Amino acid sequence: MRIGELAERAGTTTRALRYYEARGLLRARRAGNGYRAYGEEDLHLVRQIRLLQDFGFELEDTRPFVECLQAGHPAGDSCAASLEVYRRKLAELDAGLARLGAAREQLAAQLARAELLAAGEGEPRCELSPRRPL
């Protein structure tokens, strides 16, 4: 199939496919007329990349999954390097959730104090910590 058909079937753009190729994630074969030619295995590979990106993975994080598929494995996450990327991503998500949970608790406490003040039952004060990245 040509690049336009691959892009359409994979739900992406030809520009993205060219970018994947430039980054070494996708290997295009050339037809006799010089056009890029792709097979069903390329469609599977691009769908794997897109799925991982939809889950918030950076493009470079998809490399172990791509390499696993290119090595002939039936699934991109059946190799040790892919599993390690999953573990790292889960740790990142857990850390982000912990930061969000702490920010939520702090905001809820501030809201409770503000509601008491609005009801005339407290002294005005803002006890939010200095801004930290979420």
Residue pairs with C-beta under 8 A, 6 or more apart in sequence:
1 9
1 37
1 38
1 39
1 43
2 31
2 35
2 36
2 37
2 38
3 14
3 17
3 18
3 28
3 35
3 36
3 38
4 14
6 17
6 38
6 42
6 43
6 46
7 13
7 14
7 16
7 17
9 43
10 17
10 43
10 46
10 47
10 50
11 47
11 50
12 46
12 50
17 26
17 46
20 26
20 46
20 49
20 59
21 27
21 28
21 36
23 59
23 60
25 45
25 49
25 59
25 62
25 63
25 66
26 42
26 45
26 46
26 66
27 42
27 70
28 36
28 37
28 38
28 42
29 36
29 37
29 38
30 36
30 37
31 37
41 69
44 69
45 66
45 69
45 70
45 76
48 62
48 65
48 66
48 69
48 76
49 59
49 62
49 65
49 66
52 61
52 62
52 65
53 59
53 62
55 89
56 89
57 85
57 89
61 85
61 89
64 76
64 79
64 81
64 82
64 84
64 85
65 76
65 77
65 79
65 82
65 85
66 76
67 79
67 81
68 75
68 76
68 77
68 78
68 79
68 81
68 82
69 75
69 76
71 79
73 79
76 82
77 83
77 86
96 134
99 132
99 133
99 134
100 134
103 132
103 134
106 128
106 129
107 128
109 127
110 126
110 127
110 128
113 122
113 125
113 127
116 122
117 123
117 124
